[in-house]
Amino acid sequence: MAFGFAIVGCQKAAISPTATSVPTSTPPPATPTPEIRVISYELLPGAAAGEWRVVGLVENQGKDSVGPIRLSVSLIDRAGERVAERSTQILMSNLHPGEAGPFSVTFEAVNSPAEARVVPLAFEPADGQLADGPRAELIAELEQFFTIGSGEFVLIGNLTNPGRSHISLDSLNFLGLGPNGAELVVAVMLFGPGWLAPGETAPFLALAPENPGTVQWTQYHDGLIAEPPSAVALEIRGDPTLSFTAQGAPFVVGTLANGGRMASSGSVLVSLLDENRLVGLWEIGTPRPLQPGEQLAFAAFGSPGIRPRFKPSALGAVRVETRIEERPADLGGPPVTLSVDVSVFLSERSAIFIRGTIRNPMEFAVDGATVYAEVRTATGELVTAGWSESQSLEPDQWADFRLELPVPAGMDATLTEYDLRAIGLKAQP
């Protein structure tokens, strides 16, 4: 299948938001009011029966920067009746004057609408850096495109900061335009950098709901020139380990540690490369701030489309790269230890399943109650790790938890040891 792209192969093309200011013949009011205009949009059938998607562009025609913009999107039948309605937010956290940003919203179980209507619903003036920070130039290289089993379409590439200043990045989106210029699909960055130093390059993975066919990709990003981030206290302890499940799916196990003097949050971008070709990308975020000296074991697993595509000729040519991005610790109460009971520990071909309950024995409520698991060999080698979804618990309240951890092919779970700990944050009054 042929594809047309605005950014092709290894050709580098710097693309910034392309909207232009629209002049007005009337003078602006004393206090300028942002004007949001829906430039264009398309109503498209989805891959499943009854699924419809509305994709389009919104422009800030005012003289002030605006923050998140919400839209009301309606589907109308042939009789002019509204058959479905949803609100959605454009895929940019802010728009400067004259800039445009894409949106995409999906409807399910709708019978053959005749048209769509899109109306700006709410927006607020941007403040702080979002209002004053200049939009940064970013160079995107789209290198790989493929469809995965769910029908979604994956874009993999690299993002480079060609400037002399640091860049903070909230989002990266690619709008796919058909041969007639109609909006067909938006690919949204799933994994990628949040910061880029001058001249720095980092990988990203973007995901679209389906294969759009022949399109031209146009980039829209939330990259702003920013002050350099604070010194990094988070670090990877030891070398991450590459393993394979019984089904041949690769996963990477490692340990993130806080070597600083203050609590810190962040994420790890884990890349798997076959020689120089990026074949897998994961992003692991800390579920809560790590305290000084604390370690967090993790398993990076399930990168979209990696299993059928990853067939290395020699494992010696495969390498793992990690990139740490730190951010200020979220405000919250101090960490507290909770009770955890295991009811099921089961090992199957490609995973360990752990089920049980987590209980808050404290006299106060906790937020972010999470069960952390580490599985090691008898000699202490880390085999796999992970954590449950966080929950809020009132005093003496309990809740179920479930963990599914990838394990190497042929591993005998009876020869391993597992460690569980349950931690929450004291809820703020």
TAQUI-V250601 format. One record per pair of residues at least 4 apart in sequence whose ideal C-beta (glycine too) atoms are under 6 Angstrom apart, sorted by sequence separation. I is the first residue (numbers start at 1). J is the second residue. If there is no record, write none. Layout:
i=I j=J
i=I j=J
This chain:
i=28 j=32
i=77 j=81
i=95 j=99
i=126 j=130
i=127 j=131
i=129 j=133
i=148 j=152
i=177 j=181
i=178 j=182
i=196 j=200
i=244 j=248
i=245 j=249
i=260 j=264
i=286 j=290
i=290 j=294
i=305 j=309
i=306 j=310
i=376 j=380
i=377 j=381
i=393 j=397
i=407 j=411
i=46 j=51
i=126 j=131
i=273 j=278
i=274 j=279
i=347 j=352
i=7 j=13
i=46 j=52
i=60 j=66
i=76 j=82
i=77 j=83
i=95 j=101
i=147 j=153
i=161 j=167
i=178 j=184
i=244 j=250
i=258 j=264
i=290 j=296
i=312 j=318
i=360 j=366
i=376 j=382
i=46 j=53
i=272 j=279
i=346 j=353
i=376 j=383
i=74 j=82
i=75 j=83
i=146 j=154
i=176 j=184
i=243 j=251
i=272 j=280
i=375 j=383
i=391 j=399
i=44 j=53
i=75 j=84
i=92 j=101
i=176 j=185
i=193 j=202
i=345 j=354
i=375 j=384
i=145 j=155
i=242 j=252
i=271 j=281
i=43 j=54
i=74 j=85
i=90 j=101
i=91 j=102
i=175 j=186
i=344 j=355
i=358 j=369
i=374 j=385
i=144 j=156
i=192 j=204
i=240 j=252
i=241 j=253
i=256 j=268
i=270 j=282
i=343 j=355
i=41 j=54
i=42 j=55
i=73 j=86
i=90 j=103
i=142 j=155
i=143 j=156
i=173 j=186
i=174 j=187
i=343 j=356
i=358 j=371
i=373 j=386
i=388 j=401
i=143 j=157
i=191 j=205
i=240 j=254
i=269 j=283
i=284 j=298
i=342 j=356
i=41 j=56
i=72 j=87
i=73 j=88
i=88 j=103
i=142 j=157
i=173 j=188
i=189 j=204
i=190 j=205
i=341 j=356
i=372 j=387
i=388 j=403
i=40 j=56
i=141 j=157
i=267 j=283
i=268 j=284
i=284 j=300
i=341 j=357
i=40 j=57
i=70 j=87
i=71 j=88
i=88 j=105
i=140 j=157
i=141 j=158
i=172 j=189
i=189 j=206
i=190 j=207
i=370 j=387
i=371 j=388
i=386 j=403
i=39 j=57
i=236 j=254
i=237 j=255
i=252 j=270
i=267 j=285
i=282 j=300
i=340 j=358
i=370 j=388
i=54 j=73
i=70 j=89
i=86 j=105
i=140 j=159
i=187 j=206
i=354 j=373
i=386 j=405
i=38 j=58
i=39 j=59
i=237 j=257
i=266 j=286
i=338 j=358
i=339 j=359
i=370 j=390
i=68 j=89
i=69 j=90
i=138 j=159
i=139 j=160
i=187 j=208
i=265 j=286
i=282 j=303
i=384 j=405
i=37 j=59
i=235 j=257
i=281 j=303
i=338 j=360
i=339 j=361
i=368 j=390
i=369 j=391
i=384 j=406
i=84 j=107
i=139 j=162
i=185 j=208
i=280 j=303
i=384 j=407
i=37 j=61
i=234 j=258
i=235 j=259
i=265 j=289
i=369 j=393
i=169 j=194
i=233 j=258
i=367 j=392
i=35 j=61
i=84 j=110
i=137 j=163
i=233 j=259
i=263 j=289
i=264 j=290
i=280 j=306
i=336 j=362
i=35 j=62
i=67 j=94
i=168 j=195
i=185 j=212
i=233 j=260
i=366 j=393
i=34 j=62
i=184 j=212
i=263 j=291
i=65 j=94
i=66 j=95
i=167 j=196
i=365 j=394
i=34 j=64
i=83 j=113
i=234 j=264
i=270 j=300
i=371 j=401
i=373 j=403
i=32 j=63
i=65 j=96
i=136 j=167
i=166 j=197
i=184 j=215
i=233 j=264
i=261 j=292
i=279 j=310
i=338 j=369
i=340 j=371
i=32 j=64
i=34 j=66
i=58 j=90
i=73 j=105
i=75 j=107
i=94 j=126
i=155 j=187
i=174 j=206
i=234 j=266
i=258 j=290
i=363 j=395
i=36 j=69
i=360 j=393
i=383 j=416
i=63 j=97
i=87 j=121
i=164 j=198
i=195 j=229
i=258 j=292
i=60 j=95
i=75 j=110
i=161 j=196
i=77 j=113
i=78 j=114
i=94 j=130
i=176 j=212
i=258 j=294
i=60 j=97
i=77 j=114
i=360 j=397
i=75 j=113
i=76 j=114
i=257 j=295
i=274 j=312
i=22 j=61
i=60 j=99
i=76 j=115
i=161 j=200
i=176 j=215
i=177 j=216
i=359 j=398
i=377 j=416
i=19 j=59
i=255 j=295
i=256 j=296
i=289 j=329
i=59 j=100
i=75 j=116
i=160 j=201
i=176 j=217
i=357 j=398
i=358 j=399
i=375 j=416
i=376 j=417
i=255 j=297
i=275 j=317
i=57 j=100
i=58 j=101
i=74 j=117
i=158 j=201
i=159 j=202
i=174 j=217
i=175 j=218
i=357 j=400
i=358 j=401
i=375 j=418
i=274 j=318
i=57 j=102
i=73 j=118
i=158 j=203
i=159 j=204
i=174 j=219
i=374 j=419
i=253 j=299
i=273 j=319
i=56 j=103
i=71 j=118
i=72 j=119
i=173 j=220
i=355 j=402
i=373 j=420
i=251 j=299
i=252 j=300
i=55 j=104
i=71 j=120
i=72 j=121
i=156 j=205
i=172 j=221
i=354 j=403
i=372 j=421
i=71 j=121
i=251 j=301
i=271 j=321
i=54 j=105
i=70 j=121
i=155 j=206
i=171 j=222
i=353 j=404
i=371 j=422
i=70 j=122
i=170 j=222
i=270 j=322
i=53 j=106
i=154 j=207
i=351 j=404
i=352 j=405
i=69 j=123
i=169 j=223
i=268 j=322
i=269 j=323
i=52 j=107
i=152 j=207
i=153 j=208
i=351 j=406
i=352 j=407
i=369 j=424
i=167 j=223
i=168 j=224
i=268 j=324
i=368 j=424
i=51 j=108
i=66 j=123
i=67 j=124
i=153 j=210
i=368 j=425
i=52 j=110
i=153 j=211
i=168 j=226
i=249 j=307
i=267 j=325
i=366 j=424
i=367 j=425
i=50 j=109
i=67 j=126
i=151 j=210
i=266 j=325
i=50 j=110
i=66 j=126
i=165 j=225
i=166 j=226
i=250 j=310
i=266 j=326
i=367 j=427
i=64 j=125
i=65 j=126
i=266 j=327
i=366 j=427
i=54 j=116
i=166 j=228
i=264 j=326
i=265 j=327
i=365 j=427
i=147 j=211
i=265 j=329
i=358 j=422
i=264 j=329
i=265 j=330
i=65 j=131
i=263 j=329
i=347 j=413
i=203 j=271
i=252 j=320
i=102 j=173
i=43 j=116
i=102 j=175
i=203 j=278
i=205 j=281
i=21 j=98
i=41 j=118
i=93 j=170
i=297 j=374
i=20 j=98
i=203 j=281
i=242 j=320
i=19 j=98
i=140 j=219
i=19 j=99
i=38 j=118
i=240 j=320
i=288 j=368
i=340 j=420
i=19 j=100
i=17 j=99
i=91 j=173
i=104 j=186
i=340 j=422
i=17 j=100
i=138 j=221
i=287 j=370
i=36 j=120
i=102 j=186
i=338 j=422
i=138 j=223
i=297 j=382
i=299 j=384
i=236 j=322
i=299 j=385
i=338 j=424
i=36 j=123
i=136 j=223
i=298 j=385
i=299 j=386
i=136 j=224
i=297 j=385
i=335 j=423
i=336 j=424
i=136 j=225
i=191 j=281
i=234 j=324
i=335 j=425
i=336 j=426
i=133 j=224
i=134 j=225
i=133 j=225
i=191 j=283
i=234 j=326
i=333 j=425
i=334 j=426
i=332 j=425
i=333 j=426
i=232 j=326
i=333 j=428
i=287 j=387
i=246 j=349
i=247 j=350
i=287 j=390
i=47 j=151
i=246 j=350
i=245 j=350
i=301 j=406
i=299 j=406
i=102 j=220
i=101 j=220
i=156 j=278
i=14 j=137
i=14 j=139
i=12 j=139
i=56 j=183
i=55 j=183
i=12 j=141
i=93 j=222
i=253 j=382
i=92 j=222
i=195 j=325
i=10 j=141
i=194 j=325
i=253 j=384
i=7 j=140
i=7 j=142
i=42 j=182
i=42 j=183
i=154 j=304
i=154 j=305
i=251 j=406
i=148 j=304
i=148 j=305
i=146 j=305
i=245 j=406
i=47 j=210
i=246 j=409
i=245 j=409
i=243 j=408
i=244 j=409
i=17 j=220
i=15 j=219
i=4 j=214
i=6 j=216
i=7 j=217
i=3 j=214
i=6 j=217
i=2 j=214
i=4 j=216
i=5 j=217
i=6 j=218
